[in-house]
Amino acid sequence: MTMAVCIKCGEEKFGAWTPCSKCDFMPETDEEMAKSVILTDHHMPPESLKQVSALIKTGGEFEYPPDFLADWMAQDFESVQNQTARGCGGDLSCMLILAIPAVIGIVSLVWLVIALIEYFTV
């Protein structure tokens, strides 16, 4: 899990792009998403995140690194979100890996239903 800090209220949360449990803020713009990524344990040590959390909670403003923001905002966030939402990102091998257990489960369920019908109709 990714430890993160809400960029609006400073509450600690899990995941950069998840809604805050305290203020319900969810990053939507490229800038909000970039700032949210910075305030994670992928880019800052936990102790620094606690300090930033306290700063934001007391009304202070965190100075985001401008170069980092520019680089992140230049990325295509929509494709990143779509890939994350789809899970496999359209990768055929990934889809097959996920589909095989699903098919096995469905076949097993059908077999069980048929066996139960035969058992109770005898």
PyMOL CGO cylinders between C-alpha atoms (Angstrom):
from pymol import cmd
from pymol.cgo import CYLINDER

trace = [
    CYLINDER, 0.00, 0.00, 0.00, 1.07, 3.53, -0.68, 0.3, 1, 1, 1, 1, 1, 1,
    CYLINDER, 1.07, 3.53, -0.68, 1.10, 5.90, 2.26, 0.3, 1, 1, 1, 1, 1, 1,
    CYLINDER, 1.10, 5.90, 2.26, -0.04, 9.34, 1.09, 0.3, 1, 1, 1, 1, 1, 1,
    CYLINDER, -0.04, 9.34, 1.09, -1.15, 12.71, 2.40, 0.3, 1, 1, 1, 1, 1, 1,
    CYLINDER, -1.15, 12.71, 2.40, -4.25, 14.57, 1.20, 0.3, 1, 1, 1, 1, 1, 1,
    CYLINDER, -4.25, 14.57, 1.20, -3.13, 17.75, -0.56, 0.3, 1, 1, 1, 1, 1, 1,
    CYLINDER, -3.13, 17.75, -0.56, -6.21, 19.64, 0.70, 0.3, 1, 1, 1, 1, 1, 1,
    CYLINDER, -6.21, 19.64, 0.70, -6.55, 18.78, 4.40, 0.3, 1, 1, 1, 1, 1, 1,
    CYLINDER, -6.55, 18.78, 4.40, -3.30, 16.96, 5.24, 0.3, 1, 1, 1, 1, 1, 1,
    CYLINDER, -3.30, 16.96, 5.24, -4.99, 13.75, 6.38, 0.3, 1, 1, 1, 1, 1, 1,
    CYLINDER, -4.99, 13.75, 6.38, -2.97, 10.57, 5.95, 0.3, 1, 1, 1, 1, 1, 1,
    CYLINDER, -2.97, 10.57, 5.95, -4.47, 8.13, 3.45, 0.3, 1, 1, 1, 1, 1, 1,
    CYLINDER, -4.47, 8.13, 3.45, -3.58, 5.11, 1.32, 0.3, 1, 1, 1, 1, 1, 1,
    CYLINDER, -3.58, 5.11, 1.32, -2.97, 5.81, -2.35, 0.3, 1, 1, 1, 1, 1, 1,
    CYLINDER, -2.97, 5.81, -2.35, -2.20, 9.06, -4.12, 0.3, 1, 1, 1, 1, 1, 1,
    CYLINDER, -2.20, 9.06, -4.12, -5.33, 9.15, -6.25, 0.3, 1, 1, 1, 1, 1, 1,
    CYLINDER, -5.33, 9.15, -6.25, -7.83, 7.83, -3.73, 0.3, 1, 1, 1, 1, 1, 1,
    CYLINDER, -7.83, 7.83, -3.73, -10.49, 10.02, -2.09, 0.3, 1, 1, 1, 1, 1, 1,
    CYLINDER, -10.49, 10.02, -2.09, -9.62, 11.45, 1.31, 0.3, 1, 1, 1, 1, 1, 1,
    CYLINDER, -9.62, 11.45, 1.31, -11.65, 9.84, 4.10, 0.3, 1, 1, 1, 1, 1, 1,
    CYLINDER, -11.65, 9.84, 4.10, -11.74, 13.11, 6.04, 0.3, 1, 1, 1, 1, 1, 1,
    CYLINDER, -11.74, 13.11, 6.04, -12.54, 15.80, 3.45, 0.3, 1, 1, 1, 1, 1, 1,
    CYLINDER, -12.54, 15.80, 3.45, -13.61, 13.61, 0.48, 0.3, 1, 1, 1, 1, 1, 1,
    CYLINDER, -13.61, 13.61, 0.48, -11.15, 15.40, -1.81, 0.3, 1, 1, 1, 1, 1, 1,
    CYLINDER, -11.15, 15.40, -1.81, -10.11, 13.35, -4.83, 0.3, 1, 1, 1, 1, 1, 1,
    CYLINDER, -10.11, 13.35, -4.83, -7.44, 14.65, -7.22, 0.3, 1, 1, 1, 1, 1, 1,
    CYLINDER, -7.44, 14.65, -7.22, -8.88, 15.26, -10.67, 0.3, 1, 1, 1, 1, 1, 1,
    CYLINDER, -8.88, 15.26, -10.67, -6.71, 17.78, -12.52, 0.3, 1, 1, 1, 1, 1, 1,
    CYLINDER, -6.71, 17.78, -12.52, -3.22, 17.01, -13.79, 0.3, 1, 1, 1, 1, 1, 1,
    CYLINDER, -3.22, 17.01, -13.79, -1.76, 19.37, -11.18, 0.3, 1, 1, 1, 1, 1, 1,
    CYLINDER, -1.76, 19.37, -11.18, -3.72, 17.80, -8.31, 0.3, 1, 1, 1, 1, 1, 1,
    CYLINDER, -3.72, 17.80, -8.31, -2.68, 14.33, -9.44, 0.3, 1, 1, 1, 1, 1, 1,
    CYLINDER, -2.68, 14.33, -9.44, 0.98, 15.35, -9.68, 0.3, 1, 1, 1, 1, 1, 1,
    CYLINDER, 0.98, 15.35, -9.68, 0.91, 16.97, -6.23, 0.3, 1, 1, 1, 1, 1, 1,
    CYLINDER, 0.91, 16.97, -6.23, -0.78, 13.89, -4.81, 0.3, 1, 1, 1, 1, 1, 1,
    CYLINDER, -0.78, 13.89, -4.81, 1.95, 11.64, -6.21, 0.3, 1, 1, 1, 1, 1, 1,
    CYLINDER, 1.95, 11.64, -6.21, 4.65, 13.79, -4.62, 0.3, 1, 1, 1, 1, 1, 1,
    CYLINDER, 4.65, 13.79, -4.62, 3.00, 13.39, -1.20, 0.3, 1, 1, 1, 1, 1, 1,
    CYLINDER, 3.00, 13.39, -1.20, 3.47, 9.60, -1.11, 0.3, 1, 1, 1, 1, 1, 1,
    CYLINDER, 3.47, 9.60, -1.11, 6.04, 7.30, 0.42, 0.3, 1, 1, 1, 1, 1, 1,
    CYLINDER, 6.04, 7.30, 0.42, 7.28, 6.61, -3.11, 0.3, 1, 1, 1, 1, 1, 1,
    CYLINDER, 7.28, 6.61, -3.11, 8.76, 10.12, -3.20, 0.3, 1, 1, 1, 1, 1, 1,
    CYLINDER, 8.76, 10.12, -3.20, 9.15, 11.13, 0.44, 0.3, 1, 1, 1, 1, 1, 1,
    CYLINDER, 9.15, 11.13, 0.44, 10.19, 9.28, 3.59, 0.3, 1, 1, 1, 1, 1, 1,
    CYLINDER, 10.19, 9.28, 3.59, 7.38, 8.61, 6.10, 0.3, 1, 1, 1, 1, 1, 1,
    CYLINDER, 7.38, 8.61, 6.10, 8.81, 11.13, 8.58, 0.3, 1, 1, 1, 1, 1, 1,
    CYLINDER, 8.81, 11.13, 8.58, 8.72, 13.89, 5.95, 0.3, 1, 1, 1, 1, 1, 1,
    CYLINDER, 8.72, 13.89, 5.95, 5.15, 12.94, 5.05, 0.3, 1, 1, 1, 1, 1, 1,
    CYLINDER, 5.15, 12.94, 5.05, 4.15, 13.35, 8.71, 0.3, 1, 1, 1, 1, 1, 1,
    CYLINDER, 4.15, 13.35, 8.71, 5.73, 16.82, 8.73, 0.3, 1, 1, 1, 1, 1, 1,
    CYLINDER, 5.73, 16.82, 8.73, 3.94, 17.81, 5.52, 0.3, 1, 1, 1, 1, 1, 1,
    CYLINDER, 3.94, 17.81, 5.52, 0.69, 16.44, 6.95, 0.3, 1, 1, 1, 1, 1, 1,
    CYLINDER, 0.69, 16.44, 6.95, 1.09, 18.61, 10.06, 0.3, 1, 1, 1, 1, 1, 1,
    CYLINDER, 1.09, 18.61, 10.06, 1.98, 21.64, 7.92, 0.3, 1, 1, 1, 1, 1, 1,
    CYLINDER, 1.98, 21.64, 7.92, -1.12, 21.31, 5.73, 0.3, 1, 1, 1, 1, 1, 1,
    CYLINDER, -1.12, 21.31, 5.73, -3.38, 20.59, 8.73, 0.3, 1, 1, 1, 1, 1, 1,
    CYLINDER, -3.38, 20.59, 8.73, -2.29, 23.87, 10.34, 0.3, 1, 1, 1, 1, 1, 1,
    CYLINDER, -2.29, 23.87, 10.34, -3.01, 25.84, 7.15, 0.3, 1, 1, 1, 1, 1, 1,
    CYLINDER, -3.01, 25.84, 7.15, 0.55, 25.92, 5.85, 0.3, 1, 1, 1, 1, 1, 1,
    CYLINDER, 0.55, 25.92, 5.85, 1.46, 25.49, 2.19, 0.3, 1, 1, 1, 1, 1, 1,
    CYLINDER, 1.46, 25.49, 2.19, 3.88, 22.82, 1.02, 0.3, 1, 1, 1, 1, 1, 1,
    CYLINDER, 3.88, 22.82, 1.02, 6.36, 23.93, -1.67, 0.3, 1, 1, 1, 1, 1, 1,
    CYLINDER, 6.36, 23.93, -1.67, 6.06, 21.35, -4.44, 0.3, 1, 1, 1, 1, 1, 1,
    CYLINDER, 6.06, 21.35, -4.44, 9.17, 20.89, -6.60, 0.3, 1, 1, 1, 1, 1, 1,
    CYLINDER, 9.17, 20.89, -6.60, 8.33, 22.80, -9.81, 0.3, 1, 1, 1, 1, 1, 1,
    CYLINDER, 8.33, 22.80, -9.81, 10.40, 20.52, -12.08, 0.3, 1, 1, 1, 1, 1, 1,
    CYLINDER, 10.40, 20.52, -12.08, 8.67, 17.43, -10.73, 0.3, 1, 1, 1, 1, 1, 1,
    CYLINDER, 8.67, 17.43, -10.73, 5.24, 18.99, -11.20, 0.3, 1, 1, 1, 1, 1, 1,
    CYLINDER, 5.24, 18.99, -11.20, 6.06, 20.00, -14.77, 0.3, 1, 1, 1, 1, 1, 1,
    CYLINDER, 6.06, 20.00, -14.77, 7.32, 16.52, -15.65, 0.3, 1, 1, 1, 1, 1, 1,
    CYLINDER, 7.32, 16.52, -15.65, 4.27, 14.80, -14.16, 0.3, 1, 1, 1, 1, 1, 1,
    CYLINDER, 4.27, 14.80, -14.16, 1.83, 17.23, -15.69, 0.3, 1, 1, 1, 1, 1, 1,
    CYLINDER, 1.83, 17.23, -15.69, 3.39, 16.60, -19.11, 0.3, 1, 1, 1, 1, 1, 1,
    CYLINDER, 3.39, 16.60, -19.11, 2.40, 12.94, -18.87, 0.3, 1, 1, 1, 1, 1, 1,
    CYLINDER, 2.40, 12.94, -18.87, -0.86, 11.65, -20.25, 0.3, 1, 1, 1, 1, 1, 1,
    CYLINDER, -0.86, 11.65, -20.25, -2.75, 11.03, -16.99, 0.3, 1, 1, 1, 1, 1, 1,
    CYLINDER, -2.75, 11.03, -16.99, -5.85, 9.83, -18.80, 0.3, 1, 1, 1, 1, 1, 1,
    CYLINDER, -5.85, 9.83, -18.80, -4.02, 6.86, -20.30, 0.3, 1, 1, 1, 1, 1, 1,
    CYLINDER, -4.02, 6.86, -20.30, -2.46, 6.07, -16.91, 0.3, 1, 1, 1, 1, 1, 1,
    CYLINDER, -2.46, 6.07, -16.91, -5.87, 6.13, -15.22, 0.3, 1, 1, 1, 1, 1, 1,
    CYLINDER, -5.87, 6.13, -15.22, -7.47, 4.05, -17.96, 0.3, 1, 1, 1, 1, 1, 1,
    CYLINDER, -7.47, 4.05, -17.96, -4.72, 1.45, -17.75, 0.3, 1, 1, 1, 1, 1, 1,
    CYLINDER, -4.72, 1.45, -17.75, -5.06, 1.32, -13.98, 0.3, 1, 1, 1, 1, 1, 1,
    CYLINDER, -5.06, 1.32, -13.98, -8.84, 1.01, -14.22, 0.3, 1, 1, 1, 1, 1, 1,
    CYLINDER, -8.84, 1.01, -14.22, -8.63, -1.79, -16.78, 0.3, 1, 1, 1, 1, 1, 1,
    CYLINDER, -8.63, -1.79, -16.78, -6.02, -3.61, -14.74, 0.3, 1, 1, 1, 1, 1, 1,
    CYLINDER, -6.02, -3.61, -14.74, -4.30, -5.32, -17.66, 0.3, 1, 1, 1, 1, 1, 1,
    CYLINDER, -4.30, -5.32, -17.66, -4.14, -2.28, -19.88, 0.3, 1, 1, 1, 1, 1, 1,
    CYLINDER, -4.14, -2.28, -19.88, -5.32, -4.30, -22.87, 0.3, 1, 1, 1, 1, 1, 1,
    CYLINDER, -5.32, -4.30, -22.87, -2.44, -6.79, -22.61, 0.3, 1, 1, 1, 1, 1, 1,
    CYLINDER, -2.44, -6.79, -22.61, -3.68, -10.09, -24.10, 0.3, 1, 1, 1, 1, 1, 1,
    CYLINDER, -3.68, -10.09, -24.10, -1.48, -12.33, -21.96, 0.3, 1, 1, 1, 1, 1, 1,
    CYLINDER, -1.48, -12.33, -21.96, -2.69, -10.59, -18.80, 0.3, 1, 1, 1, 1, 1, 1,
    CYLINDER, -2.69, -10.59, -18.80, -6.31, -10.98, -19.87, 0.3, 1, 1, 1, 1, 1, 1,
    CYLINDER, -6.31, -10.98, -19.87, -5.79, -14.69, -20.55, 0.3, 1, 1, 1, 1, 1, 1,
    CYLINDER, -5.79, -14.69, -20.55, -4.19, -15.18, -17.15, 0.3, 1, 1, 1, 1, 1, 1,
    CYLINDER, -4.19, -15.18, -17.15, -7.26, -13.60, -15.56, 0.3, 1, 1, 1, 1, 1, 1,
    CYLINDER, -7.26, -13.60, -15.56, -9.77, -15.34, -17.86, 0.3, 1, 1, 1, 1, 1, 1,
    CYLINDER, -9.77, -15.34, -17.86, -8.53, -18.92, -17.33, 0.3, 1, 1, 1, 1, 1, 1,
    CYLINDER, -8.53, -18.92, -17.33, -9.38, -19.09, -13.59, 0.3, 1, 1, 1, 1, 1, 1,
    CYLINDER, -9.38, -19.09, -13.59, -12.74, -17.43, -14.33, 0.3, 1, 1, 1, 1, 1, 1,
    CYLINDER, -12.74, -17.43, -14.33, -13.59, -20.06, -16.96, 0.3, 1, 1, 1, 1, 1, 1,
    CYLINDER, -13.59, -20.06, -16.96, -12.48, -22.87, -14.64, 0.3, 1, 1, 1, 1, 1, 1,
    CYLINDER, -12.48, -22.87, -14.64, -14.70, -21.44, -11.91, 0.3, 1, 1, 1, 1, 1, 1,
    CYLINDER, -14.70, -21.44, -11.91, -17.71, -21.20, -14.20, 0.3, 1, 1, 1, 1, 1, 1,
    CYLINDER, -17.71, -21.20, -14.20, -17.23, -24.75, -15.53, 0.3, 1, 1, 1, 1, 1, 1,
    CYLINDER, -17.23, -24.75, -15.53, -16.90, -26.05, -11.96, 0.3, 1, 1, 1, 1, 1, 1,
    CYLINDER, -16.90, -26.05, -11.96, -20.07, -24.24, -10.92, 0.3, 1, 1, 1, 1, 1, 1,
    CYLINDER, -20.07, -24.24, -10.92, -22.02, -25.64, -13.89, 0.3, 1, 1, 1, 1, 1, 1,
    CYLINDER, -22.02, -25.64, -13.89, -20.72, -29.15, -13.11, 0.3, 1, 1, 1, 1, 1, 1,
    CYLINDER, -20.72, -29.15, -13.11, -21.82, -28.76, -9.48, 0.3, 1, 1, 1, 1, 1, 1,
    CYLINDER, -21.82, -28.76, -9.48, -25.31, -27.60, -10.47, 0.3, 1, 1, 1, 1, 1, 1,
    CYLINDER, -25.31, -27.60, -10.47, -25.69, -30.54, -12.88, 0.3, 1, 1, 1, 1, 1, 1,
    CYLINDER, -25.69, -30.54, -12.88, -24.49, -32.98, -10.21, 0.3, 1, 1, 1, 1, 1, 1,
    CYLINDER, -24.49, -32.98, -10.21, -26.96, -31.54, -7.67, 0.3, 1, 1, 1, 1, 1, 1,
    CYLINDER, -26.96, -31.54, -7.67, -29.84, -31.74, -10.15, 0.3, 1, 1, 1, 1, 1, 1,
    CYLINDER, -29.84, -31.74, -10.15, -29.02, -35.37, -10.94, 0.3, 1, 1, 1, 1, 1, 1,
    CYLINDER, -29.02, -35.37, -10.94, -28.69, -36.20, -7.23, 0.3, 1, 1, 1, 1, 1, 1,
    CYLINDER, -28.69, -36.20, -7.23, -32.06, -34.73, -6.28, 0.3, 1, 1, 1, 1, 1, 1,
    CYLINDER, -32.06, -34.73, -6.28, -33.97, -36.06, -9.31, 0.3, 1, 1, 1, 1, 1, 1,
    CYLINDER, -33.97, -36.06, -9.31, -32.97, -39.69, -8.72, 0.3, 1, 1, 1, 1, 1, 1,
]
cmd.load_cgo(trace, "trace")
